Amino acid sequence: MDERQERSGSEEELQEEIRRLKEENEQLRELSAKERLYEKIHVSVRTMDMIIAGLCILFVIVVILGMMKG
């Protein structure tokens, strides 16, 4: 009888874990692409914005230099 109780307790724990993971998955689906990126990379939002801005500026410079060299 104890073995059955242990199994049912284990099954309850698994069901709770599945429910929690489904909730977390739903929350991630509701986030925008930018917010999902911020969830995965552990830097401040300000730092990430500065990196993105720097890359955009670098891209513009490369395009301008490419047009000048033609």
Predicted model as a PDB file, atoms N, CA, C, CB and O in Angstrom, pLDDT in the B-factor column:
MODEL        1                                                                  
ATOM      1  N   MET A   1       0.821  -1.190   0.000  1.00 51.00           N  
ATOM      2  CA  MET A   1       0.000   0.000   0.000  1.00 51.00           C  
ATOM      3  C   MET A   1       0.867   1.258   0.000  1.00 51.00           C  
ATOM      4  CB  MET A   1      -0.935  -0.004   1.203  1.00 51.00           C  
ATOM      5  O   MET A   1       0.540   2.236  -0.672  1.00 51.00           O  
ATOM      6  N   ASP A   2       1.966   1.236   0.747  1.00 54.00           N  
ATOM      7  CA  ASP A   2       2.857   2.392   0.801  1.00 54.00           C  
ATOM      8  C   ASP A   2       3.428   2.706  -0.574  1.00 54.00           C  
ATOM      9  CB  ASP A   2       3.991   2.147   1.796  1.00 54.00           C  
ATOM     10  O   ASP A   2       3.603   3.870  -0.935  1.00 54.00           O  
ATOM     11  N   GLU A   3       3.716   1.655  -1.337  1.00 58.00           N  
ATOM     12  CA  GLU A   3       4.292   1.836  -2.658  1.00 58.00           C  
ATOM     13  C   GLU A   3       3.317   2.572  -3.573  1.00 58.00           C  
ATOM     14  CB  GLU A   3       4.676   0.484  -3.263  1.00 58.00           C  
ATOM     15  O   GLU A   3       3.737   3.425  -4.356  1.00 58.00           O  
ATOM     16  N   ARG A   4       2.040   2.263  -3.491  1.00 61.00           N  
ATOM     17  CA  ARG A   4       1.018   2.933  -4.301  1.00 61.00           C  
ATOM     18  C   ARG A   4       0.888   4.400  -3.895  1.00 61.00           C  
ATOM     19  CB  ARG A   4      -0.344   2.217  -4.157  1.00 61.00           C  
ATOM     20  O   ARG A   4       0.718   5.269  -4.750  1.00 61.00           O  
ATOM     21  N   GLN A   5       0.967   4.671  -2.619  1.00 58.00           N  
ATOM     22  CA  GLN A   5       0.874   6.056  -2.151  1.00 58.00           C  
ATOM     23  C   GLN A   5       2.063   6.863  -2.647  1.00 58.00           C  
ATOM     24  CB  GLN A   5       0.797   6.109  -0.613  1.00 58.00           C  
ATOM     25  O   GLN A   5       1.922   8.025  -3.025  1.00 58.00           O  
ATOM     26  N   GLU A   6       3.239   6.235  -2.643  1.00 59.00           N  
ATOM     27  CA  GLU A   6       4.430   6.923  -3.138  1.00 59.00           C  
ATOM     28  C   GLU A   6       4.294   7.233  -4.621  1.00 59.00           C  
ATOM     29  CB  GLU A   6       5.684   6.079  -2.887  1.00 59.00           C  
ATOM     30  O   GLU A   6       4.661   8.318  -5.070  1.00 59.00           O  
ATOM     31  N   ARG A   7       3.761   6.271  -5.388  1.00 62.00           N  
ATOM     32  CA  ARG A   7       3.573   6.487  -6.821  1.00 62.00           C  
ATOM     33  C   ARG A   7       2.585   7.613  -7.083  1.00 62.00           C  
ATOM     34  CB  ARG A   7       3.092   5.205  -7.495  1.00 62.00           C  
ATOM     35  O   ARG A   7       2.828   8.472  -7.930  1.00 62.00           O  
ATOM     36  N   SER A   8       1.469   7.611  -6.356  1.00 65.00           N  
ATOM     37  CA  SER A   8       0.469   8.653  -6.571  1.00 65.00           C  
ATOM     38  C   SER A   8       1.026  10.025  -6.173  1.00 65.00           C  
ATOM     39  CB  SER A   8      -0.813   8.341  -5.771  1.00 65.00           C  
ATOM     40  O   SER A   8       0.723  11.029  -6.818  1.00 65.00           O  
ATOM     41  N   GLY A   9       1.834  10.068  -5.117  1.00 71.00           N  
ATOM     42  CA  GLY A   9       2.484  11.320  -4.728  1.00 71.00           C  
ATOM     43  C   GLY A   9       3.443  11.783  -5.801  1.00 71.00           C  
ATOM     44  O   GLY A   9       3.522  12.972  -6.108  1.00 71.00           O  
ATOM     45  N   SER A  10       4.172  10.838  -6.372  1.00 84.00           N  
ATOM     46  CA  SER A  10       5.105  11.156  -7.442  1.00 84.00           C  
ATOM     47  C   SER A  10       4.351  11.642  -8.680  1.00 84.00           C  
ATOM     48  CB  SER A  10       5.968   9.930  -7.784  1.00 84.00           C  
ATOM     49  O   SER A  10       4.780  12.584  -9.345  1.00 84.00           O  
ATOM     50  N   GLU A  11       3.226  10.991  -8.981  1.00 86.00           N  
ATOM     51  CA  GLU A  11       2.423  11.400 -10.122  1.00 86.00           C  
ATOM     52  C   GLU A  11       1.846  12.801  -9.908  1.00 86.00           C  
ATOM     53  CB  GLU A  11       1.295  10.392 -10.366  1.00 86.00           C  
ATOM     54  O   GLU A  11       1.772  13.595 -10.846  1.00 86.00           O  
ATOM     55  N   GLU A  12       1.448  13.095  -8.697  1.00 87.00           N  
ATOM     56  CA  GLU A  12       0.934  14.430  -8.395  1.00 87.00           C  
ATOM     57  C   GLU A  12       2.012  15.486  -8.583  1.00 87.00           C  
ATOM     58  CB  GLU A  12       0.391  14.483  -6.965  1.00 87.00           C  
ATOM     59  O   GLU A  12       1.752  16.576  -9.093  1.00 87.00           O  
ATOM     60  N   GLU A  13       3.223  15.147  -8.164  1.00 89.00           N  
ATOM     61  CA  GLU A  13       4.339  16.085  -8.340  1.00 89.00           C  
ATOM     62  C   GLU A  13       4.610  16.314  -9.823  1.00 89.00           C  
ATOM     63  CB  GLU A  13       5.614  15.558  -7.640  1.00 89.00           C  
ATOM     64  O   GLU A  13       4.866  17.440 -10.249  1.00 89.00           O  
ATOM     65  N   LEU A  14       4.552  15.228 -10.611  1.00 90.00           N  
ATOM     66  CA  LEU A  14       4.772  15.361 -12.049  1.00 90.00           C  
ATOM     67  C   LEU A  14       3.685  16.213 -12.693  1.00 90.00           C  
ATOM     68  CB  LEU A  14       4.821  13.983 -12.711  1.00 90.00           C  
ATOM     69  O   LEU A  14       3.980  17.052 -13.544  1.00 90.00           O  
ATOM     70  N   GLN A  15       2.441  16.006 -12.300  1.00 90.00           N  
ATOM     71  CA  GLN A  15       1.346  16.793 -12.844  1.00 90.00           C  
ATOM     72  C   GLN A  15       1.505  18.271 -12.495  1.00 90.00           C  
ATOM     73  CB  GLN A  15       0.009  16.268 -12.325  1.00 90.00           C  
ATOM     74  O   GLN A  15       1.236  19.144 -13.320  1.00 90.00           O  
ATOM     75  N   GLU A  16       1.942  18.541 -11.273  1.00 91.00           N  
ATOM     76  CA  GLU A  16       2.167  19.926 -10.843  1.00 91.00           C  
ATOM     77  C   GLU A  16       3.288  20.559 -11.661  1.00 91.00           C  
ATOM     78  CB  GLU A  16       2.507  19.982  -9.334  1.00 91.00           C  
ATOM     79  O   GLU A  16       3.189  21.720 -12.060  1.00 91.00           O  
ATOM     80  N   GLU A  17       4.350  19.804 -11.910  1.00 92.00           N  
ATOM     81  CA  GLU A  17       5.476  20.296 -12.708  1.00 92.00           C  
ATOM     82  C   GLU A  17       5.026  20.577 -14.148  1.00 92.00           C  
ATOM     83  CB  GLU A  17       6.641  19.269 -12.696  1.00 92.00           C  
ATOM     84  O   GLU A  17       5.405  21.593 -14.730  1.00 92.00           O  
ATOM     85  N   ILE A  18       4.229  19.688 -14.712  1.00 92.00           N  
ATOM     86  CA  ILE A  18       3.714  19.871 -16.071  1.00 92.00           C  
ATOM     87  C   ILE A  18       2.857  21.127 -16.138  1.00 92.00           C  
ATOM     88  CB  ILE A  18       2.897  18.637 -16.522  1.00 92.00           C  
ATOM     89  O   ILE A  18       2.975  21.910 -17.081  1.00 92.00           O  
ATOM     90  N   ARG A  19       1.990  21.326 -15.139  1.00 92.00           N  
ATOM     91  CA  ARG A  19       1.132  22.507 -15.103  1.00 92.00           C  
ATOM     92  C   ARG A  19       1.969  23.779 -15.030  1.00 92.00           C  
ATOM     93  CB  ARG A  19       0.169  22.437 -13.909  1.00 92.00           C  
ATOM     94  O   ARG A  19       1.688  24.759 -15.720  1.00 92.00           O  
ATOM     95  N   ARG A  20       3.001  23.755 -14.188  1.00 92.00           N  
ATOM     96  CA  ARG A  20       3.867  24.920 -14.035  1.00 92.00           C  
ATOM     97  C   ARG A  20       4.605  25.230 -15.339  1.00 92.00           C  
ATOM     98  CB  ARG A  20       4.872  24.690 -12.899  1.00 92.00           C  
ATOM     99  O   ARG A  20       4.721  26.394 -15.724  1.00 92.00           O  
ATOM    100  N   LEU A  21       5.103  24.195 -16.018  1.00 91.00           N  
ATOM    101  CA  LEU A  21       5.816  24.404 -17.271  1.00 91.00           C  
ATOM    102  C   LEU A  21       4.891  24.931 -18.371  1.00 91.00           C  
ATOM    103  CB  LEU A  21       6.469  23.105 -17.719  1.00 91.00           C  
ATOM    104  O   LEU A  21       5.302  25.754 -19.189  1.00 91.00           O  
ATOM    105  N   LYS A  22       3.641  24.456 -18.388  1.00 89.00           N  
ATOM    106  CA  LYS A  22       2.678  24.963 -19.371  1.00 89.00           C  
ATOM    107  C   LYS A  22       2.394  26.440 -19.133  1.00 89.00           C  
ATOM    108  CB  LYS A  22       1.368  24.157 -19.313  1.00 89.00           C  
ATOM    109  O   LYS A  22       2.305  27.214 -20.086  1.00 89.00           O  
ATOM    110  N   GLU A  23       2.252  26.839 -17.871  1.00 88.00           N  
ATOM    111  CA  GLU A  23       2.020  28.251 -17.555  1.00 88.00           C  
ATOM    112  C   GLU A  23       3.204  29.110 -17.994  1.00 88.00           C  
ATOM    113  CB  GLU A  23       1.766  28.431 -16.048  1.00 88.00           C  
ATOM    114  O   GLU A  23       3.027  30.189 -18.560  1.00 88.00           O  
ATOM    115  N   GLU A  24       4.415  28.617 -17.725  1.00 83.00           N  
ATOM    116  CA  GLU A  24       5.617  29.355 -18.105  1.00 83.00           C  
ATOM    117  C   GLU A  24       5.707  29.485 -19.625  1.00 83.00           C  
ATOM    118  CB  GLU A  24       6.875  28.659 -17.551  1.00 83.00           C  
ATOM    119  O   GLU A  24       6.084  30.537 -20.144  1.00 83.00           O  
ATOM    120  N   ASN A  25       5.362  28.417 -20.329  1.00 82.00           N  
ATOM    121  CA  ASN A  25       5.380  28.427 -21.788  1.00 82.00           C  
ATOM    122  C   ASN A  25       4.383  29.441 -22.333  1.00 82.00           C  
ATOM    123  CB  ASN A  25       5.071  27.030 -22.339  1.00 82.00           C  
ATOM    124  O   ASN A  25       4.690  30.163 -23.282  1.00 82.00           O  
ATOM    125  N   GLU A  26       3.199  29.502 -21.746  1.00 82.00           N  
ATOM    126  CA  GLU A  26       2.188  30.468 -22.176  1.00 82.00           C  
ATOM    127  C   GLU A  26       2.672  31.900 -21.955  1.00 82.00           C  
ATOM    128  CB  GLU A  26       0.869  30.233 -21.424  1.00 82.00           C  
ATOM    129  O   GLU A  26       2.438  32.775 -22.789  1.00 82.00           O  
ATOM    130  N   GLN A  27       3.341  32.133 -20.838  1.00 77.00           N  
ATOM    131  CA  GLN A  27       3.852  33.475 -20.557  1.00 77.00           C  
ATOM    132  C   GLN A  27       4.903  33.876 -21.583  1.00 77.00           C  
ATOM    133  CB  GLN A  27       4.441  33.543 -19.141  1.00 77.00           C  
ATOM    134  O   GLN A  27       4.941  35.026 -22.018  1.00 77.00           O  
ATOM    135  N   LEU A  28       5.760  32.925 -21.973  1.00 73.00           N  
ATOM    136  CA  LEU A  28       6.797  33.229 -22.952  1.00 73.00           C  
ATOM    137  C   LEU A  28       6.195  33.505 -24.327  1.00 73.00           C  
ATOM    138  CB  LEU A  28       7.797  32.079 -23.038  1.00 73.00           C  
ATOM    139  O   LEU A  28       6.713  34.343 -25.065  1.00 73.00           O  
ATOM    140  N   ARG A  29       5.123  32.824 -24.680  1.00 78.00           N  
ATOM    141  CA  ARG A  29       4.481  33.054 -25.977  1.00 78.00           C  
ATOM    142  C   ARG A  29       3.889  34.449 -26.065  1.00 78.00           C  
ATOM    143  CB  ARG A  29       3.394  32.016 -26.222  1.00 78.00           C  
ATOM    144  O   ARG A  29       3.805  35.016 -27.155  1.00 78.00           O  
ATOM    145  N   GLU A  30       3.483  35.004 -24.949  1.00 78.00           N  
ATOM    146  CA  GLU A  30       2.870  36.325 -24.945  1.00 78.00           C  
ATOM    147  C   GLU A  30       3.894  37.448 -25.066  1.00 78.00           C  
ATOM    148  CB  GLU A  30       2.064  36.509 -23.687  1.00 78.00           C  
ATOM    149  O   GLU A  30       3.525  38.585 -25.361  1.00 78.00           O  
ATOM    150  N   LEU A  31       5.165  37.150 -24.845  1.00 76.00           N  
ATOM    151  CA  LEU A  31       6.203  38.173 -24.904  1.00 76.00           C  
ATOM    152  C   LEU A  31       6.565  38.496 -26.347  1.00 76.00           C  
ATOM    153  CB  LEU A  31       7.446  37.720 -24.136  1.00 76.00           C  
ATOM    154  O   LEU A  31       6.462  37.639 -27.225  1.00 76.00           O  
ATOM    155  N   SER A  32       6.988  39.731 -26.590  1.00 83.00           N  
ATOM    156  CA  SER A  32       7.464  40.114 -27.911  1.00 83.00           C  
ATOM    157  C   SER A  32       8.855  39.511 -28.126  1.00 83.00           C  
ATOM    158  CB  SER A  32       7.495  41.670 -28.068  1.00 83.00           C  
ATOM    159  O   SER A  32       9.479  39.004 -27.193  1.00 83.00           O  
ATOM    160  N   ALA A  33       9.321  39.575 -29.363  1.00 80.00           N  
ATOM    161  CA  ALA A  33      10.631  39.013 -29.687  1.00 80.00           C  
ATOM    162  C   ALA A  33      11.737  39.687 -28.857  1.00 80.00           C  
ATOM    163  CB  ALA A  33      10.923  39.171 -31.197  1.00 80.00           C  
ATOM    164  O   ALA A  33      12.661  39.029 -28.379  1.00 80.00           O  
ATOM    165  N   LYS A  34      11.620  40.996 -28.700  1.00 79.00           N  
ATOM    166  CA  LYS A  34      12.617  41.740 -27.918  1.00 79.00           C  
ATOM    167  C   LYS A  34      12.628  41.269 -26.468  1.00 79.00           C  
ATOM    168  CB  LYS A  34      12.335  43.255 -27.980  1.00 79.00           C  
ATOM    169  O   LYS A  34      13.697  41.078 -25.889  1.00 79.00           O  
ATOM    170  N   GLU A  35      11.448  41.079 -25.875  1.00 79.00           N  
ATOM    171  CA  GLU A  35      11.365  40.637 -24.480  1.00 79.00           C  
ATOM    172  C   GLU A  35      11.861  39.207 -24.321  1.00 79.00           C  
ATOM    173  CB  GLU A  35       9.929  40.749 -23.971  1.00 79.00           C  
ATOM    174  O   GLU A  35      12.481  38.879 -23.309  1.00 79.00           O  
ATOM    175  N   ARG A  36      11.596  38.344 -25.313  1.00 75.00           N  
ATOM    176  CA  ARG A  36      12.102  36.959 -25.240  1.00 75.00           C  
ATOM    177  C   ARG A  36      13.627  36.956 -25.277  1.00 75.00           C  
ATOM    178  CB  ARG A  36      11.535  36.098 -26.409  1.00 75.00           C  
ATOM    179  O   ARG A  36      14.270  36.169 -24.583  1.00 75.00           O  
ATOM    180  N   LEU A  37      14.204  37.845 -26.094  1.00 76.00           N  
ATOM    181  CA  LEU A  37      15.658  37.953 -26.156  1.00 76.00           C  
ATOM    182  C   LEU A  37      16.212  38.391 -24.808  1.00 76.00           C  
ATOM    183  CB  LEU A  37      16.084  38.941 -27.256  1.00 76.00           C  
ATOM    184  O   LEU A  37      17.208  37.845 -24.334  1.00 76.00           O  
ATOM    185  N   TYR A  38      15.561  39.383 -24.187  1.00 73.00           N  
ATOM    186  CA  TYR A  38      16.014  39.860 -22.885  1.00 73.00           C  
ATOM    187  C   TYR A  38      15.885  38.776 -21.816  1.00 73.00           C  
ATOM    188  CB  TYR A  38      15.222  41.097 -22.474  1.00 73.00           C  
ATOM    189  O   TYR A  38      16.668  38.764 -20.866  1.00 73.00           O  
ATOM    190  N   GLU A  39      14.923  37.872 -21.945  1.00 75.00           N  
ATOM    191  CA  GLU A  39      14.760  36.774 -20.987  1.00 75.00           C  
ATOM    192  C   GLU A  39      15.954  35.826 -21.028  1.00 75.00           C  
ATOM    193  CB  GLU A  39      13.467  36.001 -21.274  1.00 75.00           C  
ATOM    194  O   GLU A  39      16.342  35.269 -20.001  1.00 75.00           O  
ATOM    195  N   LYS A  40      16.537  35.641 -22.213  1.00 79.00           N  
ATOM    196  CA  LYS A  40      17.615  34.666 -22.384  1.00 79.00           C  
ATOM    197  C   LYS A  40      18.984  35.248 -22.061  1.00 79.00           C  
ATOM    198  CB  LYS A  40      17.612  34.137 -23.798  1.00 79.00           C  
ATOM    199  O   LYS A  40      19.878  34.520 -21.631  1.00 79.00           O  
ATOM    200  N   ILE A  41      19.157  36.552 -22.264  1.00 78.00           N  
ATOM    201  CA  ILE A  41      20.453  37.193 -22.045  1.00 78.00           C  
ATOM    202  C   ILE A  41      20.362  38.009 -20.761  1.00 78.00           C  
ATOM    203  CB  ILE A  41      20.864  38.096 -23.266  1.00 78.00           C  
ATOM    204  O   ILE A  41      19.508  38.886 -20.630  1.00 78.00           O  
ATOM    205  N   HIS A  42      21.238  37.717 -19.830  1.00 83.00           N  
ATOM    206  CA  HIS A  42      21.161  38.339 -18.513  1.00 83.00           C  
ATOM    207  C   HIS A  42      22.049  39.581 -18.418  1.00 83.00           C  
ATOM    208  CB  HIS A  42      21.556  37.335 -17.438  1.00 83.00           C  
ATOM    209  O   HIS A  42      23.065  39.598 -17.723  1.00 83.00           O  
ATOM    210  N   VAL A  43      21.625  40.621 -19.145  1.00 84.00           N  
ATOM    211  CA  VAL A  43      22.240  41.946 -19.033  1.00 84.00           C  
ATOM    212  C   VAL A  43      21.094  42.941 -18.863  1.00 84.00           C  
ATOM    213  CB  VAL A  43      23.143  42.296 -20.303  1.00 84.00           C  
ATOM    214  O   VAL A  43      19.935  42.617 -19.125  1.00 84.00           O  
ATOM    215  N   SER A  44      21.419  44.117 -18.435  1.00 85.00           N  
ATOM    216  CA  SER A  44      20.348  45.102 -18.231  1.00 85.00           C  
ATOM    217  C   SER A  44      19.766  45.529 -19.579  1.00 85.00           C  
ATOM    218  CB  SER A  44      20.879  46.341 -17.455  1.00 85.00           C  
ATOM    219  O   SER A  44      20.419  45.420 -20.617  1.00 85.00           O  
ATOM    220  N   VAL A  45      18.559  46.003 -19.541  1.00 82.00           N  
ATOM    221  CA  VAL A  45      17.874  46.448 -20.763  1.00 82.00           C  
ATOM    222  C   VAL A  45      18.630  47.615 -21.371  1.00 82.00           C  
ATOM    223  CB  VAL A  45      16.402  46.852 -20.466  1.00 82.00           C  
ATOM    224  O   VAL A  45      18.769  47.695 -22.592  1.00 82.00           O  
ATOM    225  N   ARG A  46      19.116  48.513 -20.544  1.00 91.00           N  
ATOM    226  CA  ARG A  46      19.868  49.666 -21.037  1.00 91.00           C  
ATOM    227  C   ARG A  46      21.119  49.213 -21.794  1.00 91.00           C  
ATOM    228  CB  ARG A  46      20.259  50.594 -19.868  1.00 91.00           C  
ATOM    229  O   ARG A  46      21.423  49.740 -22.865  1.00 91.00           O  
ATOM    230  N   THR A  47      21.840  48.240 -21.241  1.00 90.00           N  
ATOM    231  CA  THR A  47      23.048  47.729 -21.898  1.00 90.00           C  
ATOM    232  C   THR A  47      22.696  47.088 -23.234  1.00 90.00           C  
ATOM    233  CB  THR A  47      23.771  46.711 -20.992  1.00 90.00           C  
ATOM    234  O   THR A  47      23.380  47.312 -24.233  1.00 90.00           O  
ATOM    235  N   MET A  48      21.640  46.299 -23.253  1.00 84.00           N  
ATOM    236  CA  MET A  48      21.224  45.644 -24.493  1.00 84.00           C  
ATOM    237  C   MET A  48      20.813  46.682 -25.538  1.00 84.00           C  
ATOM    238  CB  MET A  48      20.060  44.668 -24.224  1.00 84.00           C  
ATOM    239  O   MET A  48      21.141  46.536 -26.715  1.00 84.00           O  
ATOM    240  N   ASP A  49      20.108  47.715 -25.122  1.00 92.00           N  
ATOM    241  CA  ASP A  49      19.717  48.776 -26.053  1.00 92.00           C  
ATOM    242  C   ASP A  49      20.946  49.485 -26.621  1.00 92.00           C  
ATOM    243  CB  ASP A  49      18.797  49.791 -25.352  1.00 92.00           C  
ATOM    244  O   ASP A  49      20.969  49.835 -27.801  1.00 92.00           O  
ATOM    245  N   MET A  50      21.955  49.695 -25.796  1.00 95.00           N  
ATOM    246  CA  MET A  50      23.188  50.338 -26.260  1.00 95.00           C  
ATOM    247  C   MET A  50      23.910  49.458 -27.280  1.00 95.00           C  
ATOM    248  CB  MET A  50      24.117  50.641 -25.069  1.00 95.00           C  
ATOM    249  O   MET A  50      24.445  49.960 -28.268  1.00 95.00           O  
ATOM    250  N   ILE A  51      23.926  48.155 -27.040  1.00 93.00           N  
ATOM    251  CA  ILE A  51      24.556  47.224 -27.976  1.00 93.00           C  
ATOM    252  C   ILE A  51      23.822  47.250 -29.316  1.00 93.00           C  
ATOM    253  CB  ILE A  51      24.571  45.789 -27.395  1.00 93.00           C  
ATOM    254  O   ILE A  51      24.455  47.303 -30.370  1.00 93.00           O  
ATOM    255  N   ILE A  52      22.505  47.214 -29.278  1.00 94.00           N  
ATOM    256  CA  ILE A  52      21.705  47.232 -30.501  1.00 94.00           C  
ATOM    257  C   ILE A  52      21.915  48.543 -31.252  1.00 94.00           C  
ATOM    258  CB  ILE A  52      20.210  47.034 -30.175  1.00 94.00           C  
ATOM    259  O   ILE A  52      22.071  48.540 -32.474  1.00 94.00           O  
ATOM    260  N   ALA A  53      21.920  49.647 -30.541  1.00 97.00           N  
ATOM    261  CA  ALA A  53      22.149  50.948 -31.180  1.00 97.00           C  
ATOM    262  C   ALA A  53      23.529  50.997 -31.819  1.00 97.00           C  
ATOM    263  CB  ALA A  53      21.998  52.089 -30.158  1.00 97.00           C  
ATOM    264  O   ALA A  53      23.677  51.493 -32.936  1.00 97.00           O  
ATOM    265  N   GLY A  54      24.528  50.494 -31.132  1.00 98.00           N  
ATOM    266  CA  GLY A  54      25.887  50.466 -31.677  1.00 98.00           C  
ATOM    267  C   GLY A  54      25.972  49.639 -32.951  1.00 98.00           C  
ATOM    268  O   GLY A  54      26.633  50.035 -33.911  1.00 98.00           O  
ATOM    269  N   LEU A  55      25.307  48.494 -32.959  1.00 98.00           N  
ATOM    270  CA  LEU A  55      25.307  47.646 -34.154  1.00 98.00           C  
ATOM    271  C   LEU A  55      24.583  48.329 -35.316  1.00 98.00           C  
ATOM    272  CB  LEU A  55      24.647  46.292 -33.846  1.00 98.00           C  
ATOM    273  O   LEU A  55      25.009  48.211 -36.466  1.00 98.00           O  
ATOM    274  N   CYS A  56      23.503  49.035 -35.025  1.00 98.00           N  
ATOM    275  CA  CYS A  56      22.782  49.769 -36.075  1.00 98.00           C  
ATOM    276  C   CYS A  56      23.659  50.868 -36.667  1.00 98.00           C  
ATOM    277  CB  CYS A  56      21.480  50.376 -35.516  1.00 98.00           C  
ATOM    278  O   CYS A  56      23.700  51.036 -37.886  1.00 98.00           O  
ATOM    279  N   ILE A  57      24.355  51.613 -35.822  1.00 98.00           N  
ATOM    280  CA  ILE A  57      25.251  52.675 -36.288  1.00 98.00           C  
ATOM    281  C   ILE A  57      26.378  52.081 -37.138  1.00 98.00           C  
ATOM    282  CB  ILE A  57      25.837  53.460 -35.086  1.00 98.00           C  
ATOM    283  O   ILE A  57      26.729  52.629 -38.183  1.00 98.00           O  
ATOM    284  N   LEU A  58      26.937  50.965 -36.685  1.00 98.00           N  
ATOM    285  CA  LEU A  58      28.002  50.296 -37.437  1.00 98.00           C  
ATOM    286  C   LEU A  58      27.487  49.844 -38.799  1.00 98.00           C  
ATOM    287  CB  LEU A  58      28.552  49.089 -36.646  1.00 98.00           C  
ATOM    288  O   LEU A  58      28.199  49.964 -39.796  1.00 98.00           O  
ATOM    289  N   PHE A  59      26.287  49.336 -38.854  1.00 98.00           N  
ATOM    290  CA  PHE A  59      25.688  48.902 -40.121  1.00 98.00           C  
ATOM    291  C   PHE A  59      25.539  50.081 -41.085  1.00 98.00           C  
ATOM    292  CB  PHE A  59      24.313  48.245 -39.869  1.00 98.00           C  
ATOM    293  O   PHE A  59      25.850  49.962 -42.270  1.00 98.00           O  
ATOM    294  N   VAL A  60      25.062  51.216 -40.574  1.00 98.00           N  
ATOM    295  CA  VAL A  60      24.897  52.410 -41.420  1.00 98.00           C  
ATOM    296  C   VAL A  60      26.244  52.866 -41.964  1.00 98.00           C  
ATOM    297  CB  VAL A  60      24.229  53.558 -40.624  1.00 98.00           C  
ATOM    298  O   VAL A  60      26.349  53.229 -43.136  1.00 98.00           O  
ATOM    299  N   ILE A  61      27.271  52.851 -41.127  1.00 98.00           N  
ATOM    300  CA  ILE A  61      28.621  53.247 -41.564  1.00 98.00           C  
ATOM    301  C   ILE A  61      29.121  52.327 -42.668  1.00 98.00           C  
ATOM    302  CB  ILE A  61      29.606  53.229 -40.375  1.00 98.00           C  
ATOM    303  O   ILE A  61      29.685  52.791 -43.659  1.00 98.00           O  
ATOM    304  N   VAL A  62      28.917  51.024 -42.499  1.00 97.00           N  
ATOM    305  CA  VAL A  62      29.366  50.057 -43.511  1.00 97.00           C  
ATOM    306  C   VAL A  62      28.625  50.278 -44.828  1.00 97.00           C  
ATOM    307  CB  VAL A  62      29.149  48.609 -43.014  1.00 97.00           C  
ATOM    308  O   VAL A  62      29.237  50.194 -45.893  1.00 97.00           O  
ATOM    309  N   VAL A  63      27.334  50.555 -44.778  1.00 97.00           N  
ATOM    310  CA  VAL A  63      26.560  50.799 -45.999  1.00 97.00           C  
ATOM    311  C   VAL A  63      27.059  52.064 -46.679  1.00 97.00           C  
ATOM    312  CB  VAL A  63      25.047  50.915 -45.683  1.00 97.00           C  
ATOM    313  O   VAL A  63      27.230  52.077 -47.898  1.00 97.00           O  
ATOM    314  N   ILE A  64      27.296  53.121 -45.924  1.00 97.00           N  
ATOM    315  CA  ILE A  64      27.784  54.385 -46.505  1.00 97.00           C  
ATOM    316  C   ILE A  64      29.167  54.182 -47.148  1.00 97.00           C  
ATOM    317  CB  ILE A  64      27.855  55.498 -45.411  1.00 97.00           C  
ATOM    318  O   ILE A  64      29.414  54.660 -48.255  1.00 97.00           O  
ATOM    319  N   LEU A  65      30.059  53.477 -46.454  1.00 96.00           N  
ATOM    320  CA  LEU A  65      31.393  53.210 -47.016  1.00 96.00           C  
ATOM    321  C   LEU A  65      31.280  52.358 -48.282  1.00 96.00           C  
ATOM    322  CB  LEU A  65      32.293  52.497 -45.971  1.00 96.00           C  
ATOM    323  O   LEU A  65      32.025  52.570 -49.239  1.00 96.00           O  
ATOM    324  N   GLY A  66      30.379  51.422 -48.291  1.00 96.00           N  
ATOM    325  CA  GLY A  66      30.170  50.588 -49.483  1.00 96.00           C  
ATOM    326  C   GLY A  66      29.670  51.408 -50.660  1.00 96.00           C  
ATOM    327  O   GLY A  66      30.072  51.164 -51.798  1.00 96.00           O  
ATOM    328  N   MET A  67      28.798  52.379 -50.403  1.00 96.00           N  
ATOM    329  CA  MET A  67      28.285  53.240 -51.471  1.00 96.00           C  
ATOM    330  C   MET A  67      29.384  54.158 -51.992  1.00 96.00           C  
ATOM    331  CB  MET A  67      27.089  54.073 -50.970  1.00 96.00           C  
ATOM    332  O   MET A  67      29.427  54.457 -53.185  1.00 96.00           O  
ATOM    333  N   MET A  68      30.274  54.609 -51.108  1.00 95.00           N  
ATOM    334  CA  MET A  68      31.358  55.502 -51.518  1.00 95.00           C  
ATOM    335  C   MET A  68      32.376  54.758 -52.376  1.00 95.00           C  
ATOM    336  CB  MET A  68      32.049  56.113 -50.288  1.00 95.00           C  
ATOM    337  O   MET A  68      32.895  55.314 -53.344  1.00 95.00           O  
ATOM    338  N   LYS A  69      32.657  53.528 -52.034  1.00 91.00           N  
ATOM    339  CA  LYS A  69      33.642  52.733 -52.791  1.00 91.00           C  
ATOM    340  C   LYS A  69      33.034  52.246 -54.098  1.00 91.00           C  
ATOM    341  CB  LYS A  69      34.140  51.526 -51.954  1.00 91.00           C  
ATOM    342  O   LYS A  69      33.744  52.019 -55.077  1.00 91.00           O  
ATOM    343  N   GLY A  70      31.698  52.084 -54.104  1.00 78.00           N  
ATOM    344  CA  GLY A  70      30.873  51.721 -55.236  1.00 78.00           C  
ATOM    345  C   GLY A  70      31.382  50.692 -56.109  1.00 78.00           C  
ATOM    346  O   GLY A  70      30.729  50.336 -57.090  1.00 78.00           O  
TER     347      GLY A  70                                                      
ENDMDL                                                                          
END                                                                             
